[in-house]
Amino acid sequence: MGARTTYREAALSGGVISYRQCGPDDGRPIVFVHGFLVDETMWADVPERLAEQGFRAIAPTWPLGSHRAAMQPDVDLSPRGIAQIVLSFLDELDLQDVVLVGNDTGGAVCQFLLDTDASRIGAVVLSNCDAFTTFPPAQFKAVFSAGRHPWLAGLILKSMRWRALRHSSFGIGPLAKTFDADQTAGWFAPSIGNPAIRQDIARFLRQVSPAELDGVSTRLNRFEGPVAVVWGEDDRAFRPKLGKRLAAAFRDASFVAVPDARTLLPLDAPERFATEIAKLGSRPT
């Protein structure tokens, strides 16, 4: 069976999406949707763990600020637009009965996707993510607001060259227990070095709307598949009560609390996270 990892690209109409894939091609597909200013590496070895169990794990880098190649200038990069890009990716790879996994901003994107077209989705795992009017959390509202202006975003992002600042409470420090400096430097490198990426960031942030996501929450119960809301209990941005409320918005959802973990749950508890995804993905469809 094996967990051989390959790196591939999908050429969509709006741009190229790079992705990591591991596991057998005939395994049930699990597609990961990460959050803002991280890339596919934030899933740690969770895809490989799932591949060892026979799943086809696919972890793309979405155009959320850490992508290497800018998208076409006419592409919709609103949260719902990103959801449409995910749908186009699923269509390009002809994936069915997908286990959709979202974290942080990616969890909001997953909710927009379900609200747009859930026909290719069989199950959903959401971990520590935006929901209802928490979009973004209060701690990051100022950064999201500044990021709507590429020149101002450039000033903030370039300050993240320094590890001490990058891993501080001003940066991404509150999001995980520990970080690898090379990995986090890689997350910020595209936006620091490429003005076109900063333009993509601004196009996304200008259209972040808490009211729109709150409206989506009223329709989440239309999704008929099983949902697992897997939540790091030590999260300073997305409190467990938000996760419990999100689980209650679905018709068939469980809430799983993970101790000693924060927002970027795959970094803090990869084994537990992989176990919960596999548990849901193994349920009969």
C-alpha positions in Angstrom: 0.0 0.0 0.0 2.7 2.5 1.0 2.6 6.2 1.6 4.8 7.3 -1.2 4.5 11.1 -1.6 4.5 12.9 -4.9 4.3 16.6 -5.7 2.1 17.6 -8.6 0.3 20.5 -10.3 -3.3 21.0 -11.5 -3.7 23.7 -14.2 -7.0 25.3 -13.5 -8.5 28.2 -15.6 -7.5 30.7 -12.9 -4.0 29.5 -12.2 -1.9 26.5 -11.2 -2.5 24.7 -7.9 0.4 22.7 -6.5 -0.3 19.8 -4.3 1.1 16.9 -2.3 -0.4 13.5 -2.8 0.2 10.2 -1.1 -1.5 6.9 -0.9 -3.2 4.6 -3.5 -5.0 6.2 -6.4 -8.0 4.0 -5.7 -8.2 5.0 -2.0 -11.0 7.2 -0.7 -9.9 10.8 -1.4 -9.2 13.2 1.5 -8.6 16.8 0.4 -7.1 19.3 2.8 -7.9 23.0 2.9 -5.5 25.1 4.9 -5.8 28.6 6.2 -4.4 32.0 5.6 -0.7 32.5 5.2 0.3 28.8 5.4 0.8 26.1 2.8 0.4 22.4 2.5 3.3 21.7 5.0 1.1 22.8 7.9 -0.6 19.4 7.7 2.7 17.9 8.9 2.7 14.1 8.3 -1.1 13.7 8.6 -1.5 12.9 4.9 1.2 10.2 5.1 -0.4 8.7 8.1 -3.7 8.5 6.3 -2.1 7.0 3.2 -0.7 4.2 5.3 -4.3 3.3 6.1 -5.3 3.2 2.4 -6.6 6.7 1.8 -5.6 8.9 -1.1 -4.5 12.1 0.8 -4.3 15.3 -1.3 -2.9 18.4 0.3 -2.8 21.4 -2.1 -1.4 24.9 -1.5 -4.4 27.2 -2.1 -4.1 30.9 -3.1 -4.3 32.1 0.5 -1.0 34.0 0.7 1.6 31.3 0.7 1.2 30.2 -2.9 4.2 30.5 -5.1 2.5 31.5 -8.3 0.0 34.4 -8.4 -3.4 33.7 -9.8 -4.9 35.3 -12.9 -5.9 38.9 -12.1 -9.6 38.3 -13.1 -10.1 35.3 -10.7 -12.5 35.7 -7.9 -10.4 35.4 -4.7 -13.2 36.1 -2.2 -13.8 33.3 0.3 -16.6 31.9 -1.9 -14.3 32.3 -4.9 -11.6 30.2 -3.2 -14.3 27.6 -2.5 -15.0 27.6 -6.2 -11.3 27.0 -6.9 -11.4 24.0 -4.6 -14.5 22.7 -6.4 -12.7 23.2 -9.8 -9.7 21.3 -8.4 -12.0 18.4 -7.3 -13.5 18.5 -10.8 -10.1 18.5 -12.5 -9.0 15.4 -10.6 -12.5 13.9 -10.9 -12.8 13.2 -7.2 -16.0 11.8 -5.7 -17.1 11.0 -2.1 -14.4 13.3 -0.8 -13.5 13.7 2.8 -13.0 17.4 3.0 -10.7 18.6 5.8 -10.5 22.3 6.8 -8.5 24.2 9.3 -8.4 27.9 10.3 -9.5 30.1 7.3 -9.7 26.9 5.3 -12.6 25.8 7.5 -14.6 28.9 6.4 -13.7 28.0 2.8 -15.1 24.5 3.4 -18.3 26.0 4.7 -18.7 28.2 1.6 -18.0 25.1 -0.5 -20.8 23.2 1.1 -23.1 26.1 0.6 -22.1 26.3 -3.1 -22.0 22.6 -4.2 -21.6 19.6 -2.0 -22.2 17.0 -4.6 -18.6 15.7 -4.5 -18.3 15.7 -0.7 -19.1 12.6 1.3 -17.8 13.7 4.8 -16.3 16.8 6.4 -13.7 17.3 9.2 -13.4 20.9 10.5 -10.8 21.8 13.1 -10.3 25.1 14.9 -11.7 27.5 12.2 -13.7 30.6 11.5 -17.4 30.2 11.9 -20.5 32.4 12.2 -19.3 36.0 12.8 -15.9 35.0 14.0 -14.2 35.7 10.7 -11.4 36.5 11.6 -11.0 36.1 15.3 -10.7 39.4 17.2 -6.9 39.0 17.6 -6.4 39.2 13.9 -8.9 41.8 12.8 -6.3 44.6 12.6 -4.0 42.4 10.5 -6.8 41.4 8.2 -7.8 45.0 7.8 -4.2 46.2 7.1 -3.8 43.4 4.6 -6.4 44.8 2.3 -3.8 47.4 1.2 -0.9 45.7 -0.6 1.7 48.4 0.5 0.7 48.1 4.1 0.6 44.3 3.9 4.1 44.5 2.5 5.4 46.3 5.5 3.9 43.8 7.9 4.9 40.8 6.0 8.4 41.8 5.5 8.8 42.2 9.2 8.2 38.4 9.4 11.6 37.7 8.0 12.8 37.7 11.6 12.0 34.5 13.4 11.6 36.1 16.8 8.9 38.4 15.5 7.3 35.8 13.3 6.9 33.4 16.2 5.8 36.1 18.7 2.3 37.0 19.8 2.3 39.7 17.1 2.9 37.0 14.5 1.8 33.4 14.4 3.0 32.5 17.9 -0.5 31.9 19.4 -1.4 29.4 16.7 0.6 26.4 17.8 2.7 25.1 20.7 5.9 24.9 18.7 7.1 25.9 15.2 9.9 24.9 12.9 11.6 28.1 11.8 12.4 27.0 8.3 8.8 25.9 7.7 7.3 29.2 8.9 9.8 31.2 6.9 8.6 29.3 3.8 5.0 30.3 4.6 5.9 34.0 4.4 8.5 33.9 1.6 6.1 34.2 -1.3 4.3 37.2 0.0 7.5 38.9 1.1 9.2 38.4 -2.2 6.4 38.7 -4.8 4.1 41.8 -5.0 1.6 39.8 -7.1 1.1 37.5 -4.2 0.4 40.5 -2.0 -2.2 41.6 -4.5 -3.8 38.2 -4.2 -3.9 38.6 -0.4 -5.5 42.0 -0.7 -8.1 40.7 -3.1 -9.0 38.0 -0.6 -9.1 40.1 2.5 -11.2 42.9 1.0 -14.0 40.4 0.6 -13.9 38.7 4.0 -17.4 39.2 5.4 -18.4 37.9 8.8 -22.0 38.5 7.9 -21.8 36.3 4.8 -20.2 33.5 6.7 -22.9 33.8 9.4 -25.5 33.5 6.7 -23.8 30.3 5.4 -24.1 28.8 8.9 -27.9 28.8 8.7 -27.7 26.4 5.7 -25.0 24.0 7.0 -27.7 21.6 8.1 -28.5 20.9 4.4 -25.3 18.8 4.2 -26.4 15.2 4.7 -23.0 13.6 5.2 -21.2 13.0 8.6 -19.1 15.8 10.1 -16.4 15.7 12.7 -15.5 18.9 14.4 -12.1 18.3 15.9 -10.9 21.1 18.2 -7.7 21.9 20.0 -8.8 22.9 23.5 -5.9 25.3 24.1 -6.7 27.6 21.2 -6.6 31.3 22.1 -8.3 32.4 18.9 -11.1 29.8 18.3 -12.5 28.8 21.7 -14.0 25.3 22.1 -17.5 26.8 22.6 -17.2 28.0 19.0 -16.5 24.5 17.8 -19.4 23.1 19.7 -21.7 25.7 18.2 -20.4 24.8 14.8 -21.0 21.1 15.3 -24.6 21.9 16.4 -25.2 23.7 13.1 -24.9 20.4 11.1 -27.5 17.6 11.1 -24.9 14.8 11.7 -21.9 16.0 13.6 -19.7 15.1 16.5 -17.5 17.3 18.5 -14.0 16.0 19.5 -11.9 17.9 22.0 -8.1 17.6 21.7 -6.2 18.6 24.8 -2.9 20.5 24.6 -3.4 21.7 21.0 -4.1 25.1 19.5 -5.3 26.4 16.1 -2.9 24.6 13.9 -4.0 21.2 15.3 -2.0 19.1 12.8 1.2 20.6 14.1 0.3 20.0 17.7 -1.4 16.6 17.5 -0.8 15.0 14.2 -1.5 11.4 15.3 -4.8 12.3 17.0 -5.9 14.4 14.1 -5.1 11.6 11.6 -7.0 9.1 13.8 -10.1 11.2 13.8 -10.0 11.8 10.1 -9.5 8.1 9.4 -12.4 7.3 11.8 -14.8 9.5 9.9 -13.4 8.5 6.5 -14.0 4.8 7.3 -17.6 5.2 8.0 -19.8 3.5 5.4 -21.2 5.8 2.7 
